[in-house]
Amino acid sequence: MIDRIAQLRAQAGEAIAAAQDTEALDQLRVHYLGRKAELPLLLRDIGALPADQRGAVGRTANEARKAIEALISARSQEVQAQELSGSLLADALDVTLPGTPPRPVGRMHVIAATQRELEDIFLGLGFTVLEGPEVETVHYNFDALNHNPNHPARARTDTFYLRTEAGPGDSAGEREPSERLLLRTHTSPMQVRAMEAHPPPLYVVIPGRVYRPDSDATHTPQFHQVEGLAVDDDITLADLKGTLLAFARAIFGDQRDVRLRPHFFPFTEPSVEVDVSCFHCSGEGFLRDGSRCPLCKGEGWLEVLGAGEVDPDVYAHVPTTERNAPGYDPEKVQGFAWGMGVERIAMLRHGIPDLRLYYENDVRFLEQFGA
Ligand code: PHE
């Protein structure tokens, strides 16, 4: 009897070691330890044995059962680990991985991205962003900005005027000349609108579309500007220069410098044109190999915008109302303003040779910029 038990134990051990999967192990468990298996039956019938054999046979049989159970559970762990790594290798699809992101369907246009970047820079300097109407009146676009009646920008060849019905109170069937409508030629009309709406101190930037009847490699009939206006009681040209230096460094690099050159605008006095030191040749005007810098044409400077101290005559065009009380007294307030072209800044920065590329919607061009 004891020999038979030893034989069963040895057989089971070999079979368990050879088992390759969980199913085979389950079958072996039934075969050796199940209710109808030889070993358990033998244990159950132990009472029928002569008394002197019961102890030894019982002990041996019990030990054999425990040993077989232990072998099965050890082998079963090994087999399960093998099965898992096998299925990980074999399954091409792992549903627990994150999905493949779809190809992005679009991105921000380089002009929109540049405009937002500019807004962020000036927000960081304490300015607020405002927007205004693209259809303007002659009053805000020219008159309130001190353009004399014969200023060339007023000409039909330089400005898109809108054909309009007579305005209320116009007897001659025509609007008052100052109430005629046009597509704004710059964002500067928002200087006066902003001052009408808010009392000083005022720190605003105004991004938006502007329109002029020009069309060539460096002019499109519609383009974008970012206007800036700061009015407080003690604002000088030095504040303008510091503000624009921060902008120039944020857009064109830490090493940049700015310079102001005298210029003329009807609504600023003094007026300046602002140059940024060339980032292509570090302001040298020539490259390391001695050749002339192609970006600044050897100048060392790039013209980026027009600016100046707000002309006192402009404050005089801002009526004092309840909304902007105490109003803009030319004797008490001072300020600066600038206007920059977004297309021009993006062109300089990215080396874009032709303005029309912005609007042709060729994705091979557009995909190079923006997030
Ligand atoms: N509006 C001017 C232009 O379009 C730029 C400018 C704005 C100049 C503000 C001075 C102050 O050319």
Boltz pocket constraint, residues with backbone or C-beta under 6 A from the ligand:
constraints:
  - pocket:
      binder: B
      contacts: [[A, 185], [A, 186], [A, 187], [A, 188], [A, 227], [A, 228], [A, 265], [A, 268], [A, 272], [A, 306], [A, 307], [A, 308], [A, 337], [A, 338], [A, 339], [A, 340]]
      max_distance: 6.0
